């Protein structure tokens, strides 16, 4: 395996930029006929106070300040709006690798670790009944600047390789909504998803509400349309032989996250 130093997110991004590929006194009591009791003096003051009779605030009394209204959060473009943009050109089938053997998985892990950063996502067989469990993830994808690796976890060697990469702090995993993947990964592989950059959180810090997602982020930053087919999204990701449409969908989900991260860097948001 290639030996790579452990990086923080900031350091990982710095390495990626250099890659050719990419916080009150007591008072004595006096004659009560000459000096009224203290309670009565207070009452007389309140009766003579302008604010008690006219409702006008006393000049010496503090005026309550109204809290400034929070500005409305930003929202990403709608699906209709992004559909009018030019299409995003992602990776082709020729740039998508599907390792399965021990040597292929070994080489893929070495290349991803050497890059130190990659687009990341997972896919799982959908469920359609309440209480039904999918058993996913079934597919884990990593993207570099010019290629993507699709690991199908029904292969034992792929499961070992992805477990190493997912648990590693030597490679920064960049994606959207990665919190949603943690539970499935922990349940399926028994490990934690380490060293990640969730771009939904980056956009939230920029003022966007909720999860903007890859489609909205692509429209905001790159002014391009990232099409996501619902039929492909809800297809059977546990099948042993993925269709070309499934492969390009999975690869470009990860690849798009990497391209959006690059755009965020150029605009000074990372």
Buried (B, 14 or more C-beta within 10 A) or exposed (E): EEEBEEBEBEEBBEBBEEEEEBEEEEEEEEEEEEEEEEEEEEEEEEEEEEEEEEEEEEEEEEEEEEEEEEEEEEEBBEEEEBEEBEEBEBBEEEBBBBBEEBEBBBBBBEBBBBBBBBBBBBBBBBEEEEEEEBBBBBBBBBBBBEBBBBBBBEBEBBBBBBBBBBBBEBBBBBBBBBEEBEEBBEEBBEEEBBBBBBBBBBBBEBEBEEBBBBBBBBBBBBEBBBBBEEEBEEBEBBBEEBEEEBBBBBBBBBBBBBBBBBBBEEEEBB
